């Protein structure tokens, strides 16, 4: 850990036991505002950038969570999950919806953590204000239950035969302790291995797809600012 991460860890866990520390770390990372377009060339620099800028995407959020949880002597693996940004449950404005529909498969990063004899999905992606736009925010986590996945994983990695899951439910067989990943989920113990896997996945994107991703990312981040600061109708209230 860097001195910045060490100091932050000490601040977030001061006087807390292991479970309380897990919840504190999770809540603090979850509520770092999510943004796609934040610099950071690898897991080490992106973690520091996350703490310095106070914003970041799922990658640095979960690299940081893993670093801190391992300092609590917890076993953690990185879970990379294929998904589509064109999620019907998200209340995109029309222009952003059109952009999302043209994007290639994306890859989400979360963590799986061993709690007792169970492996659970721990996903700190979306900050709390985003719930009113349809994002599955994990509020009030208890430190031992599975969280909802931030995205809807594909059941098939083949683009021509896409089969979206309809919920954000966790992906472990009920009453089983072993880790049971979704189809096309890839789990890594080491951040460098996860990064290499991700680079291999995105390397097949065409120049057109890359331009579409940049445009979407810029507009997506701008929309998130509106959701947080100016507000949108709260679709979670009846």
C-alpha positions as CSV (number, residue, x, y, z in Angstrom):
1,X,0.0,0.0,0.0
2,X,1.1,3.6,-0.6
3,X,1.3,6.0,2.2
4,X,-2.0,7.7,1.0
5,X,-3.8,4.4,0.9
6,X,-2.4,3.5,4.4
7,X,-3.5,6.8,5.9
8,X,-7.0,6.4,4.4
9,X,-7.3,2.9,5.6
10,X,-6.3,4.0,9.1
11,X,-8.9,6.8,9.0
12,X,-11.7,4.6,7.8
13,X,-11.1,1.7,10.3
14,X,-10.0,3.6,13.4
15,X,-11.5,1.9,16.5
16,X,-13.6,-0.6,14.4
17,X,-13.6,-4.4,14.5
18,X,-13.2,-6.4,11.2
19,X,-16.9,-6.4,10.2
20,X,-17.3,-2.8,11.1
21,X,-14.2,-2.0,9.1
22,X,-15.6,-3.9,6.1
23,X,-18.8,-1.9,6.2
24,X,-16.9,1.4,6.7
25,X,-14.5,0.7,3.8
26,X,-17.3,-0.5,1.5
27,X,-19.6,2.6,2.3
28,X,-16.8,5.1,1.8
29,X,-15.7,3.6,-1.6
30,X,-19.3,3.2,-2.7
31,X,-20.0,6.8,-2.2
32,X,-17.0,8.1,-4.1
33,X,-18.8,9.5,-7.2
34,X,-18.7,7.2,-10.1
35,X,-17.2,8.5,-13.4
36,X,-16.0,6.7,-16.4
37,X,-13.4,9.3,-17.7
38,X,-10.8,9.4,-15.0
39,X,-7.1,9.0,-15.7
40,X,-5.1,6.1,-14.2
41,X,-2.8,3.8,-16.2
42,X,-2.9,0.7,-13.9
43,X,-4.3,-0.5,-10.7
44,X,-1.7,1.2,-8.5
45,X,-2.0,4.7,-10.1
46,X,-5.7,4.5,-10.5
47,X,-6.2,3.8,-6.8
48,X,-4.2,6.8,-5.8
49,X,-6.0,8.9,-8.5
50,X,-9.3,7.7,-7.0
51,X,-8.4,9.1,-3.6
52,X,-6.9,12.3,-4.9
53,X,-9.7,13.3,-7.3
54,X,-12.5,11.8,-5.3
55,X,-14.1,10.1,-8.3
56,X,-13.6,7.0,-10.3
57,X,-15.0,3.9,-12.1
58,X,-15.6,0.4,-11.0
59,X,-11.9,-0.6,-11.6
60,X,-10.1,1.7,-9.2
61,X,-13.0,1.4,-6.7
62,X,-12.5,-2.4,-6.4
63,X,-8.8,-2.3,-6.6
64,X,-8.9,-0.1,-3.5
65,X,-11.5,-2.3,-1.8
66,X,-9.4,-5.4,-2.4
67,X,-6.2,-3.7,-1.1
68,X,-8.0,-2.6,2.1
69,X,-9.8,-5.9,2.7
70,X,-6.6,-7.8,2.3
71,X,-5.1,-5.6,5.0
72,X,-8.0,-7.0,7.2
73,X,-6.7,-10.5,6.3
74,X,-9.6,-11.3,4.1
75,X,-9.3,-13.3,0.9
76,X,-10.4,-11.4,-2.2
77,X,-10.5,-12.1,-5.9
78,X,-11.3,-9.7,-8.8
79,X,-14.4,-10.6,-10.8
80,X,-14.6,-9.3,-14.3
81,X,-18.1,-9.5,-15.7
82,X,-19.3,-8.9,-19.3
83,X,-22.4,-6.7,-19.7
84,X,-24.2,-4.2,-21.9
85,X,-24.5,-0.5,-21.1
86,X,-27.9,-0.6,-22.8
87,X,-29.7,-1.5,-19.5
88,X,-33.5,-0.9,-19.8
89,X,-33.7,-0.2,-16.1
90,X,-31.5,2.8,-16.3
91,X,-33.4,6.0,-17.0
92,X,-31.2,7.4,-19.7
93,X,-32.1,10.5,-21.6
94,X,-33.0,9.6,-25.2
95,X,-29.7,10.6,-26.8
96,X,-27.7,8.6,-24.2
97,X,-29.9,5.6,-24.8
98,X,-29.1,5.7,-28.5
99,X,-25.4,5.8,-27.8
100,X,-25.6,3.0,-25.3
101,X,-27.5,0.8,-27.8
102,X,-24.5,1.0,-30.2
103,X,-21.8,0.1,-27.8
104,X,-19.9,-3.2,-27.8
105,X,-19.8,-5.5,-24.9
106,X,-18.3,-3.9,-21.8
107,X,-16.5,-5.5,-18.8
108,X,-17.4,-4.6,-15.2
109,X,-15.1,-5.2,-12.2
110,X,-16.3,-6.2,-8.7
111,X,-14.8,-8.3,-5.9
112,X,-15.6,-11.6,-4.4
113,X,-14.7,-11.8,-0.7
114,X,-14.5,-14.9,1.5
115,X,-16.6,-14.3,4.6
116,X,-16.4,-17.3,6.9
117,X,-16.8,-20.3,4.7
118,X,-18.7,-18.4,2.0
119,X,-17.6,-16.4,-1.1
120,X,-19.8,-13.3,-1.6
121,X,-20.0,-10.7,-4.3
122,X,-19.1,-7.3,-3.0
123,X,-19.9,-4.5,-5.4
124,X,-19.3,-0.9,-4.4
125,X,-19.8,0.7,-7.9
126,X,-22.7,3.1,-7.8
127,X,-22.8,6.0,-5.3
128,X,-26.0,6.5,-3.4
129,X,-27.5,9.5,-5.3
130,X,-27.6,7.4,-8.5
131,X,-30.4,5.2,-7.2
132,X,-33.0,7.6,-8.4
133,X,-31.9,7.1,-12.0
134,X,-32.4,3.3,-11.7
135,X,-28.9,2.3,-10.7
136,X,-28.8,-0.7,-8.3
137,X,-27.0,1.0,-5.4
138,X,-26.0,-1.2,-2.5
139,X,-27.1,0.8,0.6
140,X,-27.1,-0.4,4.2
141,X,-24.7,-3.4,3.5
142,X,-24.4,-5.6,6.6
143,X,-20.9,-6.9,6.0
144,X,-21.7,-10.5,5.3
145,X,-24.6,-10.7,2.8
146,X,-24.1,-10.7,-0.9
147,X,-24.5,-7.3,-2.6
148,X,-26.4,-6.8,-5.9
149,X,-24.2,-6.8,-9.0
150,X,-23.9,-3.3,-10.4
151,X,-24.6,-4.6,-13.9
152,X,-26.7,-7.3,-15.6
153,X,-24.2,-9.9,-16.7
154,X,-24.6,-11.6,-20.1
155,X,-25.4,-15.3,-19.9
156,X,-23.5,-15.7,-23.1
157,X,-20.3,-13.9,-24.3
158,X,-21.4,-14.4,-28.0
159,X,-22.7,-11.1,-29.3
160,X,-25.0,-12.7,-31.8
161,X,-26.7,-14.7,-29.1
162,X,-27.0,-12.2,-26.3
163,X,-29.1,-13.3,-23.4
164,X,-29.4,-10.7,-20.7
165,X,-30.2,-11.7,-17.1
166,X,-33.3,-9.8,-15.9
167,X,-32.1,-9.1,-12.4
168,X,-29.1,-7.9,-10.4
169,X,-29.2,-10.9,-8.1
170,X,-25.8,-12.4,-6.9
171,X,-24.4,-15.4,-8.6
172,X,-23.6,-18.0,-6.0
173,X,-25.6,-21.2,-5.8
174,X,-27.9,-21.0,-2.8
175,X,-26.6,-22.7,0.3
176,X,-23.3,-23.5,-1.3
177,X,-19.9,-22.1,-0.1
178,X,-18.0,-22.4,-3.3
179,X,-17.5,-19.5,-5.7
180,X,-19.9,-19.9,-8.6
181,X,-19.3,-17.3,-11.3
182,X,-21.7,-16.3,-14.0
183,X,-21.1,-17.4,-17.6
184,X,-18.1,-15.5,-19.0
185,X,-17.1,-14.2,-15.6
186,X,-13.4,-14.4,-15.1
187,X,-11.9,-14.3,-11.6
188,X,-8.3,-13.3,-10.7
189,X,-6.4,-13.3,-7.5
190,X,-3.8,-10.8,-8.8
191,X,-4.7,-7.3,-10.2
192,X,-2.1,-7.5,-12.9
193,X,-3.7,-10.7,-14.2
194,X,-7.1,-9.0,-14.2
195,X,-5.7,-6.0,-16.1
196,X,-4.1,-8.2,-18.7
197,X,-7.4,-10.1,-19.2
198,X,-9.3,-6.8,-19.6
199,X,-6.7,-5.5,-22.1
200,X,-7.2,-8.6,-24.2
201,X,-10.9,-8.2,-24.2
202,X,-10.9,-4.5,-25.3
203,X,-8.2,-5.0,-27.9
204,X,-10.7,-6.5,-30.3
205,X,-12.7,-3.2,-30.4
206,X,-12.8,-1.5,-33.8
207,X,-11.8,2.2,-34.2
208,X,-15.5,3.1,-34.7
209,X,-16.4,1.3,-31.5
210,X,-13.7,3.1,-29.6
211,X,-15.0,6.5,-30.8
212,X,-18.5,5.5,-29.7
213,X,-17.2,4.5,-26.3
214,X,-15.5,7.9,-25.8
215,X,-18.6,9.8,-26.8
216,X,-20.8,7.7,-24.6
217,X,-18.4,8.0,-21.6
218,X,-18.3,11.8,-21.9
219,X,-22.1,12.2,-22.2
220,X,-22.6,9.5,-19.5
221,X,-20.4,11.4,-17.0
222,X,-22.2,14.7,-17.8
223,X,-25.6,13.0,-17.2
224,X,-24.4,11.6,-13.8
225,X,-23.5,15.2,-12.7
226,X,-27.1,16.3,-13.6
227,X,-28.5,13.3,-11.7
228,X,-26.5,14.2,-8.6
229,X,-26.6,18.0,-8.6
230,X,-29.7,19.2,-10.5
231,X,-31.8,16.1,-9.9
232,X,-34.1,14.1,-12.1
233,X,-37.5,12.6,-11.2
234,X,-37.1,10.0,-8.6
235,X,-38.3,6.8,-10.3
236,X,-37.8,4.7,-7.2
237,X,-40.8,6.4,-5.5
238,X,-44.4,5.4,-6.3
